[in-house]
Amino acid sequence: MTCGALPAVDKYLCSFQRWLPRHLAGITDPEHAKTIRLFATWRVLPRLRTRAERSHITPSIRRFAAEQVKYATALLQWLGERNSTLASCGQIDIDAWFAENTEHARTCLRAFLNWAMQSRRCRRSLAIPTMKVSRRAALSEDERPMPLAGC
C-alpha cells in the first residue's frame, strides 16, 4: 500500500467490516438479522467507504457507524417485545421509542428509520422527531483560559 501497488485501505473501515458479521451472528431473529445486514450493506458501509475515499475515518466515525447498527438492532428487538415489526410499527411506536431513549440513541437511529422508509420496509408516513441542537454561547474574553507560557 505504501508503494502504491495496492489501494490504500482504511483500518477503521476494515475494523467495521470485521465487527459486522460478529454483530449479525448475535441477532437471534433471522428477519432482524436480514434487515440489519441490508441496512449496513446499503446505508452504513457506502457512507463509510465514501468518507474513507475523501479523507480518513476517525475512531469516533467508526464507533458511530457501529452504534447506528446497534441501535437499529435494539429498535427491532424492542418492537418484537411489543409484538410489532418494522413493517407494522406506527407513529406511536416510534414516539414511544424516542421518549424512552437518550438523545444519542435517537441520533443514531435516524439513519436507520430514513433508510427503512426509503426502502419501504416501514410506513413512509412516519415522522421522525426532530433533533434538538443545543449550542452553548461563546465564551467571553474574561471566561477564556489564559494561554500557557511558551505556547
DSSP file (Angstrom, degrees, kcal/mol; ACC not computed):
  #  RESIDUE AA STRUCTURE BP1 BP2  ACC     N-H-->O    O-->H-N    N-H-->O    O-->H-N    TCO  KAPPA ALPHA  PHI   PSI    X-CA   Y-CA   Z-CA
    1    1 A M    >         0   0    0      0, 0.0     3,-0.8     0, 0.0     7,-0.1   0.000 360.0 360.0 360.0 -39.5    0.0    0.0    0.0
    2    2 A T  T 3   +     0   0    0      1,-0.3     6,-0.0     2,-0.1     0, 0.0   0.872 360.0  46.0 -62.3 -37.5    2.8    2.4    0.8
    3    3 A C  T 3  S-     0   0    0      1,-0.0    -1,-0.3     0, 0.0     0, 0.0   0.573 115.4-114.4 -82.9  -9.6    4.4    1.9   -2.6
    4    4 A G  S <  S+     0   0    0     -3,-0.8    -2,-0.1     2,-0.2     4,-0.1   0.484  85.7 116.5  90.3   2.4    1.0    2.3   -4.4
    5    5 A A  S    S+     0   0    0      1,-0.1    -3,-0.0     2,-0.1     0, 0.0   0.838  80.2  37.7 -72.0 -32.3    0.9   -1.2   -5.7
    6    6 A L  S    S-     0   0    0      3,-0.0    -2,-0.2     1,-0.0     3,-0.1  -0.905  98.5-103.1-116.7 147.7   -2.2   -1.9   -3.7
    7    7 A P        -     0   0    0      0, 0.0     2,-0.1     0, 0.0    -5,-0.1  -0.379  45.4 -99.7 -66.6 147.9   -5.0    0.5   -3.0
    8    8 A A        -     0   0    0     -7,-0.1     2,-0.5    -4,-0.1    -6,-0.0  -0.408  36.1-155.7 -67.1 142.0   -5.0    2.1    0.5
    9    9 A V        -     0   0    0     -2,-0.1     2,-0.4    -3,-0.1    -1,-0.0  -0.982  15.0-127.1-123.1 129.7   -7.4    0.5    2.9
   10   10 A D     >  -     0   0    0     -2,-0.5     4,-2.2     1,-0.2     5,-0.2  -0.624  12.1-145.7 -77.6 128.0   -8.7    2.4    5.9
   11   11 A K  H  > S+     0   0    0     -2,-0.4     4,-2.0     1,-0.2    -1,-0.2   0.817  98.8  51.3 -66.4 -30.0   -8.1    0.5    9.1
   12   12 A Y  H  > S+     0   0    0     45,-0.2     4,-2.1     2,-0.2    -1,-0.2   0.821 107.8  52.2 -77.8 -29.4  -11.3    1.7   10.7
   13   13 A L  H  > S+     0   0    0      2,-0.2     4,-2.3     1,-0.2    -2,-0.2   0.923 111.7  47.2 -65.9 -44.0  -13.3    0.6    7.7
   14   14 A C  H  X S+     0   0    0     -4,-2.2     4,-1.8     1,-0.2    -2,-0.2   0.891 109.4  54.6 -62.1 -39.7  -11.7   -2.8    7.9
   15   15 A S  H  X S+     0   0    0     -4,-2.0     4,-2.1     1,-0.2    -1,-0.2   0.917 109.1  46.9 -61.1 -44.0  -12.4   -2.8   11.7
   16   16 A F  H  X S+     0   0    0     -4,-2.1     4,-2.5     1,-0.2    -1,-0.2   0.917 110.3  52.9 -64.1 -42.6  -16.1   -2.2   11.0
   17   17 A Q  H  < S+     0   0    0     -4,-2.3    -1,-0.2     1,-0.2    -2,-0.2   0.802 111.8  45.9 -65.4 -28.9  -16.2   -4.9    8.3
   18   18 A R  H  X S+     0   0    0     -4,-1.8     4,-0.7    -5,-0.2    -1,-0.2   0.846 114.1  49.2 -77.8 -35.5  -14.7   -7.4   10.8
   19   19 A W  H  X S+     0   0    0     -4,-2.1     4,-2.1    -5,-0.2     3,-0.4   0.877  98.2  67.9 -71.3 -39.1  -17.1   -6.3   13.5
   20   20 A L  H  X S+     0   0    0     -4,-2.5     4,-2.8     1,-0.2     5,-0.2   0.881  96.8  49.7 -55.9 -49.1  -20.4   -6.5   11.5
   21   21 A P  H  > S+     0   0    0      0, 0.0     4,-2.1     0, 0.0    -1,-0.2   0.878 111.4  51.1 -60.4 -35.2  -20.5  -10.3   10.9
   22   22 A R  H  X S+     0   0    0     -4,-0.7     4,-0.9    -3,-0.4    -2,-0.2   0.905 111.4  47.7 -66.8 -39.8  -20.0  -10.9   14.7
   23   23 A H  H >< S+     0   0    0     -4,-2.1     3,-0.8     1,-0.2     4,-0.3   0.938 111.9  49.3 -64.9 -45.7  -22.8   -8.5   15.5
   24   24 A L  H >< S+     0   0    0     -4,-2.8     3,-1.5     1,-0.3    -2,-0.2   0.869 105.0  58.7 -61.9 -36.7  -25.1  -10.1   13.0
   25   25 A A  H 3< S+     0   0    0     -4,-2.1    -1,-0.3     1,-0.3    -2,-0.2   0.772 101.1  57.2 -64.4 -25.2  -24.3  -13.6   14.4
   26   26 A G  T << S+     0   0    0     -4,-0.9     2,-0.6    -3,-0.8    -1,-0.3   0.521  82.7  97.0 -83.9  -5.0  -25.6  -12.4   17.8
   27   27 A I    <   -     0   0    0     -3,-1.5     6,-0.1    -4,-0.3    -3,-0.0  -0.765  56.6-166.7 -87.7 118.9  -29.0  -11.5   16.4
   28   28 A T        +     0   0    0     -2,-0.6    -1,-0.2     4,-0.0     3,-0.1   0.825  66.7  76.9 -78.9 -32.1  -31.4  -14.4   17.1
   29   29 A D  S  > S-     0   0    0      1,-0.2     4,-2.4     2,-0.0     5,-0.2  -0.703  70.3-151.5 -82.8 119.4  -34.3  -13.4   14.9
   30   30 A P  H  > S+     0   0    0      0, 0.0     4,-2.2     0, 0.0    -1,-0.2   0.851  95.5  52.1 -61.1 -35.4  -33.4  -14.2   11.2
   31   31 A E  H  > S+     0   0    0      2,-0.2     4,-2.4     1,-0.2     5,-0.2   0.899 110.0  48.7 -67.1 -39.7  -35.6  -11.4    9.9
   32   32 A H  H  > S+     0   0    0      2,-0.2     4,-2.7     1,-0.2     5,-0.2   0.929 111.0  50.4 -64.1 -44.5  -34.0   -8.9   12.1
   33   33 A A  H  X S+     0   0    0     -4,-2.4     4,-2.5     1,-0.2    -2,-0.2   0.900 110.8  49.8 -60.4 -41.1  -30.5  -10.1   11.1
   34   34 A K  H  X S+     0   0    0     -4,-2.2     4,-2.3     2,-0.2    -1,-0.2   0.926 111.7  47.7 -63.3 -45.5  -31.5   -9.8    7.4
   35   35 A T  H  X S+     0   0    0     -4,-2.4     4,-2.5     1,-0.2    -2,-0.2   0.919 113.7  46.8 -62.9 -44.5  -32.8   -6.3    7.9
   36   36 A I  H  X S+     0   0    0     -4,-2.7     4,-2.7     2,-0.2     5,-0.2   0.895 110.7  52.5 -66.4 -39.9  -29.7   -5.2    9.8
   37   37 A R  H  X S+     0   0    0     -4,-2.5     4,-2.5    -5,-0.2    -1,-0.2   0.919 111.5  47.0 -61.1 -43.4  -27.4   -6.8    7.2
   38   38 A L  H  X S+     0   0    0     -4,-2.3     4,-2.8     2,-0.2     5,-0.3   0.915 112.3  49.8 -64.8 -43.0  -29.2   -4.9    4.4
   39   39 A F  H  X>S+     0   0    0     -4,-2.5     4,-2.1     1,-0.2     5,-1.6   0.934 114.3  44.3 -60.3 -47.1  -29.1   -1.6    6.4
   40   40 A A  I  <>S+     0   0    0     -4,-2.7     5,-3.0     3,-0.2    -1,-0.2   0.895 117.2  46.2 -65.4 -39.8  -25.4   -2.0    7.0
   41   41 A T  I  <5S+     0   0    0     -4,-2.5    -2,-0.2    -5,-0.2    -1,-0.2   0.891 124.0  29.8 -70.7 -41.1  -24.7   -3.0    3.4
   42   42 A W  I  <5S+     0   0    0     -4,-2.8    -2,-0.2    -5,-0.2    -3,-0.2   0.607 135.0  18.3-101.0 -13.0  -26.7   -0.4    1.6
   43   43 A R  I  X5S+     0   0    0     -4,-2.1     4,-1.1    -5,-0.3    -3,-0.2   0.718 124.6  36.9-121.0 -53.9  -26.5    2.6    4.0
   44   44 A V  I  ><S+     0   0    0     -5,-1.6     4,-2.2     2,-0.2     5,-0.2   0.966 116.6  45.6 -74.4 -53.0  -23.7    2.4    6.6
   45   45 A L  H  ><S+     0   0    0     -5,-3.0     4,-2.8     1,-0.2     5,-0.2   0.901 110.3  52.9 -61.5 -43.6  -20.9    0.8    4.6
   46   46 A P  H  > S+     0   0    0      0, 0.0     4,-2.3     0, 0.0    -1,-0.2   0.896 110.9  48.4 -59.9 -36.2  -21.3    3.0    1.5
   47   47 A R  H  X S+     0   0    0     -4,-1.1     4,-2.2     2,-0.2    -2,-0.2   0.890 111.8  49.1 -70.1 -38.2  -21.1    6.1    3.6
   48   48 A L  H  X S+     0   0    0     -4,-2.2     4,-2.5     2,-0.2    -1,-0.2   0.918 111.8  49.2 -64.8 -41.5  -18.0    4.8    5.4
   49   49 A R  H  X S+     0   0    0     -4,-2.8     4,-2.0     2,-0.2    -2,-0.2   0.911 110.6  49.9 -64.9 -41.6  -16.4    4.0    2.1
   50   50 A T  H  X S+     0   0    0     -4,-2.3     4,-1.8    -5,-0.2    -1,-0.2   0.917 111.7  48.7 -61.8 -42.6  -17.2    7.4    0.7
   51   51 A R  H  X S+     0   0    0     -4,-2.2     4,-2.8     1,-0.2    -2,-0.2   0.908 109.5  52.3 -63.5 -41.6  -15.7    9.0    3.8
   52   52 A A  H  < S+     0   0    0     -4,-2.5    -1,-0.2     1,-0.2    -2,-0.2   0.845 108.8  50.7 -64.9 -33.4  -12.6    6.9    3.6
   53   53 A E  H  < S+     0   0    0     -4,-2.0    -1,-0.2    -5,-0.2    -2,-0.2   0.870 114.3  43.5 -71.3 -35.9  -12.1    7.9   -0.1
   54   54 A R  H  < S-     0   0    0     -4,-1.8    -2,-0.2    -5,-0.2     2,-0.2   0.915 135.6 -36.9 -75.5 -44.6  -12.4   11.6    0.8
   55   55 A S  S  < S-     0   0    0     -4,-2.8     2,-0.3    -5,-0.2    -1,-0.0  -0.592  85.9 -54.8-152.2-147.6  -10.2   11.6    3.9
   56   56 A H        -     0   0    0     -2,-0.2     2,-0.5    -3,-0.1    -4,-0.1  -0.769  44.3-117.9-108.4 156.8   -9.6    9.2    6.8
   57   57 A I        -     0   0    0     -2,-0.3   -45,-0.2    -5,-0.1   -46,-0.1  -0.784  29.1-146.2 -90.6 130.7  -12.1    7.6    9.1
   58   58 A T     >  -     0   0    0     -2,-0.5     4,-2.2     1,-0.1     3,-0.2  -0.506  27.1-106.5 -90.6 164.0  -11.6    8.5   12.7
   59   59 A P  H  > S+     0   0    0      0, 0.0     4,-2.4     0, 0.0     5,-0.1   0.862 121.5  53.9 -57.7 -34.9  -12.3    6.2   15.7
   60   60 A S  H  > S+     0   0    0      2,-0.2     4,-2.3     1,-0.2     5,-0.1   0.864 107.0  49.9 -71.0 -33.6  -15.4    8.2   16.5
   61   61 A I  H  > S+     0   0    0     -3,-0.2     4,-2.1     2,-0.2    -1,-0.2   0.917 112.3  48.1 -67.1 -42.6  -16.8    7.9   13.0
   62   62 A R  H  X S+     0   0    0     -4,-2.2     4,-1.9     1,-0.2    -2,-0.2   0.913 112.7  48.9 -61.5 -43.6  -16.2    4.1   13.2
   63   63 A R  H  X S+     0   0    0     -4,-2.4     4,-2.4     1,-0.2    -2,-0.2   0.897 109.5  51.6 -64.5 -42.0  -17.9    4.0   16.6
   64   64 A F  H  X S+     0   0    0     -4,-2.3     4,-2.2     2,-0.2    -1,-0.2   0.892 107.4  53.1 -63.6 -40.0  -20.9    6.0   15.4
   65   65 A A  H  X S+     0   0    0     -4,-2.1     4,-1.6     1,-0.2    -1,-0.2   0.923 111.2  46.1 -60.5 -44.4  -21.4    3.6   12.4
   66   66 A A  H  X S+     0   0    0     -4,-1.9     4,-2.6     1,-0.2    -2,-0.2   0.888 110.7  53.4 -65.7 -38.0  -21.4    0.6   14.8
   67   67 A E  H  X S+     0   0    0     -4,-2.4     4,-2.8     2,-0.2     5,-0.3   0.849 103.6  56.4 -67.2 -33.2  -23.8    2.4   17.1
   68   68 A Q  H  X S+     0   0    0     -4,-2.2     4,-1.8     2,-0.2    -1,-0.2   0.928 111.4  43.8 -60.2 -43.5  -26.2    3.1   14.2
   69   69 A V  H  X S+     0   0    0     -4,-1.6     4,-2.3     2,-0.2    -2,-0.2   0.907 113.8  50.6 -67.8 -42.3  -26.3   -0.7   13.6
   70   70 A K  H  X S+     0   0    0     -4,-2.6     4,-2.4     1,-0.2    -2,-0.2   0.911 112.0  45.9 -64.1 -43.2  -26.6   -1.4   17.3
   71   71 A Y  H  X S+     0   0    0     -4,-2.8     4,-2.3     2,-0.2    -1,-0.2   0.844 110.8  53.1 -71.6 -31.9  -29.5    1.0   17.9
   72   72 A A  H  X S+     0   0    0     -4,-1.8     4,-2.1    -5,-0.3    -1,-0.2   0.915 111.1  47.6 -64.2 -41.8  -31.3   -0.3   14.8
   73   73 A T  H  X S+     0   0    0     -4,-2.3     4,-2.3     1,-0.2    -2,-0.2   0.912 110.7  51.6 -62.9 -42.8  -30.9   -3.8   16.2
   74   74 A A  H  X S+     0   0    0     -4,-2.4     4,-2.6     1,-0.2    -2,-0.2   0.884 108.0  52.1 -63.1 -39.1  -32.2   -2.6   19.5
   75   75 A L  H  X S+     0   0    0     -4,-2.3     4,-2.8     2,-0.2    -1,-0.2   0.939 109.4  48.9 -62.6 -46.1  -35.2   -1.0   17.9
   76   76 A L  H  X S+     0   0    0     -4,-2.1     4,-2.2     1,-0.2    -2,-0.2   0.911 113.5  46.7 -61.1 -41.9  -36.1   -4.2   16.1
   77   77 A Q  H  X S+     0   0    0     -4,-2.3     4,-2.1     2,-0.2    -1,-0.2   0.916 112.2  50.9 -64.8 -42.9  -35.8   -6.2   19.3
   78   78 A W  H  X S+     0   0    0     -4,-2.6     4,-1.0     1,-0.2    -2,-0.2   0.895 109.9  49.6 -61.6 -42.2  -37.9   -3.6   21.2
   79   79 A L  H ><>S+     0   0    0     -4,-2.8     5,-2.5     1,-0.2     3,-0.6   0.912 108.9  53.1 -63.6 -41.4  -40.6   -3.8   18.5
   80   80 A G  H ><5S+     0   0    0     -4,-2.2     3,-1.7     1,-0.3    -2,-0.2   0.882 104.9  54.3 -60.3 -39.2  -40.6   -7.6   18.8
   81   81 A E  H 3<5S+     0   0    0     -4,-2.1    -1,-0.3     1,-0.3    -2,-0.2   0.753 108.1  50.4 -66.4 -23.0  -41.1   -7.3   22.5
   82   82 A R  T <<5S-     0   0    0     -4,-1.0    -1,-0.3    -3,-0.6    -2,-0.2   0.201 121.2-110.1 -96.2  13.4  -44.1   -5.2   21.8
   83   83 A N  T < 5S+     0   0    0     -3,-1.7     2,-0.3     1,-0.2    -3,-0.2   0.894  83.1 114.4  56.5  43.4  -45.5   -7.8   19.4
   84   84 A S      < -     0   0    0     -5,-2.5     2,-0.3    -8,-0.1    -1,-0.2  -0.846  51.5-148.9-132.8 169.7  -44.8   -5.4   16.5
   85   85 A T     >  -     0   0    0     -2,-0.3     4,-1.4    -3,-0.1    -8,-0.0  -0.830  35.2-102.3-131.5 171.8  -42.5   -5.4   13.5
   86   86 A L  T  4 S+     0   0    0     -2,-0.3    37,-0.4     1,-0.2     3,-0.3   0.909 122.9  50.9 -61.6 -41.0  -40.7   -2.7   11.5
   87   87 A A  T  4 S+     0   0    0      1,-0.2    -1,-0.2    35,-0.2    36,-0.2   0.832 117.8  37.5 -67.1 -32.0  -43.4   -3.1    8.7
   88   88 A S  T  4 S+     0   0    0     34,-0.1    -1,-0.2     2,-0.0    -2,-0.2   0.528  87.5 116.4 -99.5  -5.8  -46.3   -2.8   11.2
   89   89 A C     <  -     0   0    0     -4,-1.4    34,-0.4    -3,-0.3     2,-0.2  -0.310  47.1-160.3 -68.0 148.2  -44.9   -0.2   13.6
   90   90 A G     >  -     0   0    0     32,-0.1     4,-2.0    36,-0.0     3,-0.3  -0.535  37.6 -84.9-117.3-175.8  -46.7    3.1   13.7
   91   91 A Q  H  > S+     0   0    0      1,-0.2     4,-2.9     2,-0.2     5,-0.2   0.844 124.8  59.6 -60.7 -35.0  -46.0    6.6   14.8
   92   92 A I  H  > S+     0   0    0      1,-0.2     4,-2.3     2,-0.2    -1,-0.2   0.906 105.9  48.4 -61.5 -41.2  -47.0    5.7   18.4
   93   93 A D  H  > S+     0   0    0     -3,-0.3     4,-2.5     2,-0.2    -2,-0.2   0.932 113.0  46.7 -63.9 -46.1  -44.2    3.1   18.5
   94   94 A I  H  X S+     0   0    0     -4,-2.0     4,-2.5     1,-0.2    -2,-0.2   0.924 113.5  48.5 -63.4 -44.5  -41.6    5.5   17.1
   95   95 A D  H  X S+     0   0    0     -4,-2.9     4,-2.1     1,-0.2    -1,-0.2   0.895 111.5  50.2 -63.1 -39.7  -42.6    8.2   19.5
   96   96 A A  H  X S+     0   0    0     -4,-2.3     4,-1.7    -5,-0.2    -2,-0.2   0.921 111.2  48.2 -65.4 -43.3  -42.5    5.8   22.4
   97   97 A W  H  X S+     0   0    0     -4,-2.5     4,-0.9     1,-0.2    -2,-0.2   0.927 112.3  48.8 -62.6 -44.3  -39.0    4.6   21.5
   98   98 A F  H  < S+     0   0    0     -4,-2.5     3,-0.5     1,-0.2    -1,-0.2   0.875 110.7  51.2 -63.4 -36.4  -37.8    8.1   21.1
   99   99 A A  H  < S+     0   0    0     -4,-2.1    -1,-0.2     1,-0.2    -2,-0.2   0.832 111.1  48.1 -69.2 -31.6  -39.3    9.0   24.5
  100  100 A E  H  < S+     0   0    0     -4,-1.7     2,-0.2    -5,-0.1    -1,-0.2   0.578 106.7  66.8 -85.2 -10.6  -37.6    6.1   26.2
  101  101 A N  S  < S-     0   0    0     -4,-0.9     2,-0.0    -3,-0.5     0, 0.0  -0.683  82.9 -98.9-118.1 165.5  -34.1    6.6   24.8
  102  102 A T     >  -     0   0    0     -2,-0.2     4,-2.3     1,-0.1     5,-0.2  -0.196  36.4-106.8 -75.0 166.7  -31.3    9.2   25.0
  103  103 A E  H  > S+     0   0    0      1,-0.2     4,-2.4     2,-0.2     5,-0.2   0.884 122.2  53.5 -60.8 -38.8  -30.6   11.9   22.5
  104  104 A H  H  > S+     0   0    0      2,-0.2     4,-2.5     1,-0.2    -1,-0.2   0.925 108.1  49.3 -62.9 -44.2  -27.5   10.0   21.3
  105  105 A A  H  > S+     0   0    0      1,-0.2     4,-1.8     2,-0.2    -2,-0.2   0.906 111.5  49.5 -61.2 -41.8  -29.7    6.8   20.7
  106  106 A R  H  X S+     0   0    0     -4,-2.3     4,-1.1     2,-0.2    -1,-0.2   0.898 110.6  50.1 -64.8 -40.4  -32.2    8.9   18.8
  107  107 A T  H  X S+     0   0    0     -4,-2.4     4,-0.5     1,-0.2     3,-0.4   0.918 111.0  49.3 -63.6 -43.3  -29.5   10.5   16.7
  108  108 A C  H  < S+     0   0    0     -4,-2.5     4,-0.5     1,-0.2     3,-0.4   0.838 110.3  51.3 -64.4 -33.4  -28.0    7.0   15.9
  109  109 A L  H  X S+     0   0    0     -4,-1.8     4,-2.3     1,-0.2     3,-0.3   0.712  87.5  82.2 -80.2 -20.5  -31.4    5.6   14.9
  110  110 A R  H  X S+     0   0    0     -4,-1.1     4,-2.6    -3,-0.4     5,-0.2   0.883  89.7  51.4 -54.7 -44.9  -32.3    8.4   12.4
  111  111 A A  H  X S+     0   0    0     -4,-0.5     4,-2.5    -3,-0.4    -1,-0.2   0.898 110.3  49.9 -61.7 -40.5  -30.3    6.9    9.5
  112  112 A F  H  > S+     0   0    0     -4,-0.5     4,-3.0    -3,-0.3    -1,-0.2   0.940 111.8  46.8 -64.3 -46.5  -32.0    3.5   10.0
  113  113 A L  H  X S+     0   0    0     -4,-2.3     4,-2.3     2,-0.2    -2,-0.2   0.909 113.1  49.0 -64.1 -41.1  -35.5    4.9   10.1
  114  114 A N  H  X S+     0   0    0     -4,-2.6     4,-2.6    -5,-0.2    -1,-0.2   0.930 113.5  47.0 -61.9 -44.5  -34.8    7.1    7.0
  115  115 A W  H  X S+     0   0    0     -4,-2.5     4,-2.5    -5,-0.2    -2,-0.2   0.920 111.1  52.0 -62.2 -44.0  -33.4    4.1    5.2
  116  116 A A  H  <>S+     0   0    0     -4,-3.0     5,-3.0     1,-0.2     6,-1.1   0.887 112.6  44.9 -62.5 -39.9  -36.4    1.9    6.3
  117  117 A M  H ><5S+     0   0    0     -4,-2.3     3,-1.1     3,-0.2    -1,-0.2   0.924 114.1  48.7 -70.3 -43.0  -38.9    4.4    4.9
  118  118 A Q  H 3<5S+     0   0    0     -4,-2.6    -2,-0.2     1,-0.3    -1,-0.2   0.855 114.7  45.1 -64.6 -35.0  -37.0    5.0    1.7
  119  119 A S  T 3<5S-     0   0    0     -4,-2.5    -1,-0.3    -5,-0.2    -2,-0.2   0.327 113.9-118.9 -92.7   8.4  -36.7    1.2    1.1
  120  120 A R  T < 5S+     0   0    0     -3,-1.1    -3,-0.2    -5,-0.1    -4,-0.1   0.813  75.2 130.0  60.7  34.7  -40.3    0.7    2.0
  121  121 A R  S   <S+     0   0    0     -5,-3.0     2,-0.3    -6,-0.2    -4,-0.2   0.564  78.6  16.1 -90.6 -11.2  -39.6   -1.6    4.9
  122  122 A C  S    S-     0   0    0     -6,-1.1   -35,-0.2    -9,-0.1    -2,-0.1  -0.909 110.0 -58.0-146.3 175.5  -41.8    0.5    7.1
  123  123 A R    >   -     0   0    0    -34,-0.4     3,-1.0   -37,-0.4    -2,-0.1  -0.316  37.3-147.5 -59.7 134.0  -44.5    3.1    6.6
  124  124 A R  T 3  S+     0   0    0      1,-0.2    -1,-0.2    -7,-0.1    -7,-0.1   0.627  92.7  69.6 -76.9 -12.1  -43.3    6.1    4.6
  125  125 A S  T 3   +     0   0    0      2,-0.1    -1,-0.2    -8,-0.0    -2,-0.1   0.456  69.8 121.5 -86.6   0.1  -45.6    8.4    6.6
  126  126 A L    <   -     0   0    0     -3,-1.0     2,-0.6   -13,-0.1   -36,-0.0  -0.376  56.2-142.2 -64.9 139.8  -43.7    8.0    9.8
  127  127 A A        -     0   0    0     -2,-0.1    -1,-0.1     3,-0.0    -2,-0.1  -0.916   6.7-146.4-104.4 122.0  -42.4   11.3   11.2
  128  128 A I        -     0   0    0     -2,-0.6     3,-0.1     1,-0.1   -33,-0.0  -0.774  29.5-112.8 -86.3 121.7  -39.0   11.1   12.8
  129  129 A P        -     0   0    0      0, 0.0    -1,-0.1     0, 0.0   -19,-0.0  -0.227  39.1-103.3 -54.8 141.7  -38.9   13.6   15.7
  130  130 A T        -     0   0    0      1,-0.1     2,-0.2    -3,-0.0    -3,-0.0  -0.259  33.9-108.0 -68.4 153.2  -36.6   16.4   15.0
  131  131 A M        -     0   0    0     -3,-0.1     2,-0.7     1,-0.0    -1,-0.1  -0.556  24.5-127.9 -80.0 144.1  -33.2   16.6   16.7
  132  132 A K        -     0   0    0     -2,-0.2     2,-0.7   -29,-0.0    -1,-0.0  -0.843  22.6-164.3 -91.9 118.7  -32.5   19.1   19.4
  133  133 A V        -     0   0    0     -2,-0.7     2,-0.5     2,-0.0    -2,-0.0  -0.911   8.7-177.2-105.9 116.4  -29.5   21.1   18.6
  134  134 A S        -     0   0    0     -2,-0.7     2,-0.5     2,-0.0    -2,-0.0  -0.953   2.8-173.8-117.1 128.1  -28.2   23.0   21.6
  135  135 A R        -     0   0    0     -2,-0.5     2,-0.2     3,-0.0     3,-0.1  -0.963  20.3-130.5-121.5 134.6  -25.2   25.2   21.3
  136  136 A R        -     0   0    0     -2,-0.5     3,-0.1     1,-0.1     2,-0.0  -0.519  34.1 -99.5 -79.0 149.6  -23.6   26.9   24.2
  137  137 A A        -     0   0    0     -2,-0.2    -1,-0.1     1,-0.1     3,-0.1  -0.351  47.2 -96.0 -64.7 148.8  -22.9   30.6   24.0
  138  138 A A        -     0   0    0      1,-0.1     2,-0.2    -3,-0.1    -1,-0.1  -0.348  44.4-103.0 -65.0 147.2  -19.3   31.6   23.0
  139  139 A L        -     0   0    0     -3,-0.1    -1,-0.1     1,-0.1     2,-0.0  -0.480  33.4-126.0 -71.6 139.8  -17.0   32.3   25.9
  140  140 A S     >  -     0   0    0     -2,-0.2     4,-1.2     1,-0.1     3,-0.5  -0.304  31.3 -99.2 -75.4 169.8  -16.3   36.0   26.5
  141  141 A E  T  4 S+     0   0    0      1,-0.2     3,-0.3     2,-0.2    -1,-0.1   0.873 125.3  52.7 -58.3 -37.6  -12.7   37.2   26.7
  142  142 A D  T  4 S+     0   0    0      1,-0.2    -1,-0.2     3,-0.0    -3,-0.0   0.806 108.6  49.8 -69.0 -29.8  -12.9   37.1   30.5
  143  143 A E  T  4 S+     0   0    0     -3,-0.5    -1,-0.2     2,-0.1    -2,-0.2   0.670  88.5  99.4 -84.8 -17.6  -14.1   33.5   30.6
  144  144 A R  S  < S-     0   0    0     -4,-1.2     2,-0.1    -3,-0.3    -4,-0.0  -0.439  80.7-110.1 -72.8 141.5  -11.4   32.2   28.2
  145  145 A P        -     0   0    0      0, 0.0    -1,-0.1     0, 0.0    -2,-0.1  -0.363  34.0-106.1 -69.3 150.8   -8.4   30.4   29.9
  146  146 A M        -     0   0    0      1,-0.1     3,-0.1    -2,-0.1     2,-0.0  -0.553  39.5-107.0 -74.3 138.6   -5.1   32.2   29.8
  147  147 A P        -     0   0    0      0, 0.0     2,-0.1     0, 0.0    -1,-0.1  -0.346  38.1-104.9 -65.3 149.0   -2.6   30.7   27.3
  148  148 A L    >   -     0   0    0      1,-0.1     3,-1.5     3,-0.1     2,-0.1  -0.431  41.8 -95.2 -71.9 148.4    0.2   28.7   28.8
  149  149 A A  T 3  S+     0   0    0      1,-0.2    -1,-0.1     2,-0.1    -3,-0.0  -0.393 109.2  22.1 -63.7 137.4    3.6   30.4   28.9
  150  150 A G  T 3         0   0    0     -2,-0.1    -1,-0.2    -3,-0.1    -2,-0.1   0.508 360.0 360.0  85.3   4.7    5.8   29.4   25.9
  151  151 A C    <         0   0    0     -3,-1.5    -2,-0.1     0, 0.0    -3,-0.1   0.436 360.0 360.0 -96.9 360.0    2.9   28.3   23.7
